[in-house]
C-alpha cells in the first residue's frame, strides 16, 4: 500500500471531478449568455446569494430548523424500528399493521397531517418519522433474523438471556443491517422534509426556497436545492463514519 | 496462571431411561448410563447414531422425550464446545472468552487464554485467527467458567492432522489439571482411544459397547496395545449397518420470500 502522493491526491479528488466540471460548464454557459439568469442563475450569483444570506443569519437559522426536524423524526423512527425488530411480542402485535402502513406514501398524508397538527413542527416531525420508521424497521428485523442461530444457541448455553443476549449478540449482530437501514432512512427523511417544508411552513430551507420564488430570486432557489444536496451528502458521510467506527470487527471494514 | 483457575472437581452423571425421538424415529431408546466424577468418556458411533443428540441432552440444549438426567452439579457448571468455534465476530478474543462473566473477569479470561497458549492474541478479532486458534479460544471460553462437566461435540473434526494432535495433547493436559468430567463425541476411533478413560459405542439408541481404556498416559501412538484396541473398536463400529440419516429439527432460517424488503 505504498502509493506516491500524486496518486493518492488523485484518488481523493476523483469523486469531485464530475460535480466540479458540471459547475464550471454551467458558469461558462451562463457567462456566454446561453442561459438566462431568470431560468438558472450562474454559480457565482448563487454563491453571492449564499454569502448575503449567511451574513444576515437567515441561512443558519433555516438550516438549523431543517436539521432538527430530520434528527427528531429519525430518532423516533429508529426507536420504533428497534422495538419491533427486537421483540417477538412487539413483532407479532405490530408487524401486520406496519406492513399495511408502509405502503402508504408518507406524502399522501400531508392533507391529513395538516388537519391534525396544523403547519407546526409536529406535522414535519410526524411525516419524517412516518417515512423513516419503515426502512429502519425492516432492516433491523432482517438483521436480527439473519444472525446465525448457532451463535444464539451458544450464547444461551453460556447463560445469556434477556438484555444480556440483546446487548452482546442481537444488537451487534444486526448492526450492519440496522446501519444500512439508517442510511436509507436518512435519504428518505430529507426528501419528505423538503416537500413538507415547501408545502406548508414558515421556516426552514424549503420555506426559504418558496419565499424566494415569490420574489423571483432564482439564485436563492438554486442555493436551497444545492444546500439540500450538501446536507444529504453530509448526513450520509456521518452515517458511514458511524458504520466504520462500530463495524471495525467486520472483515470488509478491516484494512488489508 | 494457576492462581486464577483453581482445579474444579468433576460432576457425576446418572442417565436413566433416556429416550429421544424425532418424528417416528427413535434416536435414543431407554438409555441408561453412569459416569463417575472426573472421567474422560469418548462417544463413538456411525454418523447419525445419536451421539450428538445425547450430548445436546446433557447440555440442556434439547429436552428428552422420556427419561431423566441426574447431574450433581448445577447446569451453569456444564460447558459445551461445538464443532465450529462459534466465536462472536464482533467481540475481541478476550471479550469472547469473557462472555457471560461479570465483575472483574479480565484477569480470569487472560489466564484462560494463557492456558491455551493464546495470551498474545487477546485483543485481536476472531476473523484473524486460524481454525485451530479459534477452537483454542472456544476452549478457553469454556475453561474460564471452571466447568465441572465439559461436553465436546467433535471440536477437532474440522482441523488438520497436525493441529488435531496439538489440540488432543492440550485437551489431555487441561483435563489432567482441572479434572472436569469430560464427554467427547468423535467419529475418530483413534482420537477416542488416545484420550479417553472409557469408550462408549452407541448403536440402536443404546450403549452397544462400554470399553475401559487402561493405557498409561501420555499414550504412545505406536503402542501395540493401543493399536489393538483401536482395531477392536473400529471393527465393532463397522459391523453396524449405516443408520438412515436423521437431522434434528433445527429452527428454520427464513426464506428470502418470507422476508419483506422495503422499497
Boltz contact constraints between the chains, C-beta under 6 A:
constraints:
  - contact:
      token1: [A, 134]
      token2: [B, 262]
      max_distance: 6.0
  - contact:
      token1: [A, 135]
      token2: [B, 262]
      max_distance: 6.0
  - contact:
      token1: [A, 138]
      token2: [B, 262]
      max_distance: 6.0
  - contact:
      token1: [A, 142]
      token2: [B, 259]
      max_distance: 6.0
  - contact:
      token1: [A, 145]
      token2: [B, 254]
      max_distance: 6.0
  - contact:
      token1: [A, 149]
      token2: [B, 251]
      max_distance: 6.0
  - contact:
      token1: [A, 150]
      token2: [B, 86]
      max_distance: 6.0
  - contact:
      token1: [A, 151]
      token2: [B, 86]
      max_distance: 6.0
  - contact:
      token1: [A, 154]
      token2: [B, 86]
      max_distance: 6.0
  - contact:
      token1: [A, 157]
      token2: [B, 80]
      max_distance: 6.0
  - contact:
      token1: [A, 158]
      token2: [B, 99]
      max_distance: 6.0
  - contact:
      token1: [A, 158]
      token2: [B, 100]
      max_distance: 6.0
  - contact:
      token1: [A, 159]
      token2: [B, 100]
      max_distance: 6.0
  - contact:
      token1: [A, 160]
      token2: [B, 100]
      max_distance: 6.0
  - contact:
      token1: [A, 172]
      token2: [B, 90]
      max_distance: 6.0
  - contact:
      token1: [A, 249]
      token2: [B, 89]
      max_distance: 6.0
  - contact:
      token1: [A, 249]
      token2: [B, 90]
      max_distance: 6.0
  - contact:
      token1: [A, 249]
      token2: [B, 125]
      max_distance: 6.0
  - contact:
      token1: [A, 251]
      token2: [B, 127]
      max_distance: 6.0
